[in-house]
Amino acid sequence: MTTIAVASRSFSRHPILRAELLARYPDARFNDDGLSLSGAGLIDFLNGAEKVITALERLDETVFTALPDLKVVSKYGVGFDMIDLDAMIRSGVKLGWTGGVNRRSVAELVISLSIALLRRLPEATAEVRAGKWRQIMGRQLSSCTVGIIGCGHVGKLLGQLLLPFGCRVLAHDILDFPEYYAETGVQATGIDDLLKASDIVTLHLPLDASTINILNADRLPLMREGSFLINAARGGLVDEAALKKALMNGPLAGAAFDVFVDEPPTDRELLDLPTFIVTPHIGGSTEEAVLNMGRAAIGGLDDYGDPRRITGTAS
């Protein structure tokens, strides 16, 4: 009988996902202690399992080498930057992974953050709570040019959702999507031109060597005076020191981040800026998205393949 282990804490405590996995694999074991598993603790928990479900647990060379019985890793969630794909391939382990299963959840969060920034909702809330009553002037999303950096699952859906608002939507990606651009009216452009033209810039990229600090001290000043920046993709895409400077001195009028290099973030000066909205990595935290991600992870235990092919990163 195939041995299954679920390292993810959130999957382990979700009653529907537990029941659906147990219906398929009655002897599956879960992280019922709610431990943040890493290193030796992760190896001990996964030891002997042939197929596993992981989320934010880091799987590196040491982990794969120490688990000779491991045959399949099924990813709960859309990001795979916590997995050393080269080490995985060297160990002969297959990957079960489905991209875009939380795209609606993330896209809707970005729209809500856009409106919150434009209407200055944190500032308005703070003033009323402090006993001040005045009408704060904001802007409409419908009057904005929105620039999407990364036109994958989330970026494409976000572009479609923005069009009924009447936004002009720009997109930048290393790949070309002519059919999508023709069907939607989203305009492909270079990243620097996008930054210069957009009222709102939102990031939807994986984190790798080519994207780390893609918005840094050189690129952030290219953004329009009074513009806004949103990152609900991956921490590390934006140089956070340069972000703080851009919020304090311009050109940014505000920013909203759901992800950080270190989570939780510790830069109080950045976090306390009144023009900065912070959320605790909730892009995929909707009931619908959690079920989608969990069911995809269950399916990935039996529908898997070469890690590079599955993730679309084959060289």
C-alpha positions, 0 to 999 in steps of 0.5 A: 500500500502506498504511504502518504504524508501531508506536511502542510499544516493548513491542509492537515487541519482542513476537514473537507480536504482531510476527508477527501484525501482519506477517501482515496488513501485511508492510511494517510498521515497528517501534520496534526501537531501543527508544526512548522516542519523544516530540516531534520524535523521535516525529514523525520515526518516524511520518512518512509512516505512514497508520496507527500503533500507539501506547501511552504516546507523547503525541499532541498538536496539534503531532504531529497537525499535523506528520503530514498522512499520518496517518489512523488511530491504534490504541491499544495499551492501554486508557488514552487520556489520552496522546492529545489527542482534540480535536486528533485530531478537528481533524486528521481522524484516526480512532481504533482503541481497545477498552476493558477488554481488560486488565480481568482482569489489573488486577482480579486485581492489585487482589485480590492487593494487597488481601490483601497489605495485609490480611495485612501481607505486606510487614511480615511479609517484612521482619521475617523477613529481619531475623531476627525471627520472630513471628506478625503478625495480619491480617484476612480479605478476606471480612470487609471492605466494599470500595468501588469508585470507577469502575464501568467495565470493571475496576470491574464485573469486580472487583465480580463477583470479590469477591462469592465472597469474601463481601465487601460491595461498594459502587460509585460512578460518575457513570453508573447501572448498575441491571441490573449492581447488581441482578444482582450485589448490588453497592450503588451509593452516593455517593462520600463515603458509600463512603469512610466505609463501606469497609475497602478503597477502590480506584480505577478511573477515567480521568484527566481534569479531573473526576477529577484529585485526586478523593481529596485532603486533604478527602476522604481524612480521610473514610475509616475509621480503619484502612482501605486505599487502592488505585490501579491506575488512573491517577496523579493520581487521588490527591493524593500529598502528602495520601496520605503524610499519611494514611498517616503520621497516619491514617486509612489503615492502608496503601495500594498504588499501581501508578500515580503522577503521575510515573513512576518516583515520587521521593518517598522518604519516601512510598515508604519507608513500611512500610505502602505497597506500590509496584508499577511500573505492572504492572496490565496486565502479564500475558502474557494481557493483553498479547496481548489489548491487542496484538491489539485494537491490530492490529484497531483499524488496520482497525476504527476510528471517530470518537475521541469515539464510540469512547471514549464521551466524545462531548458 
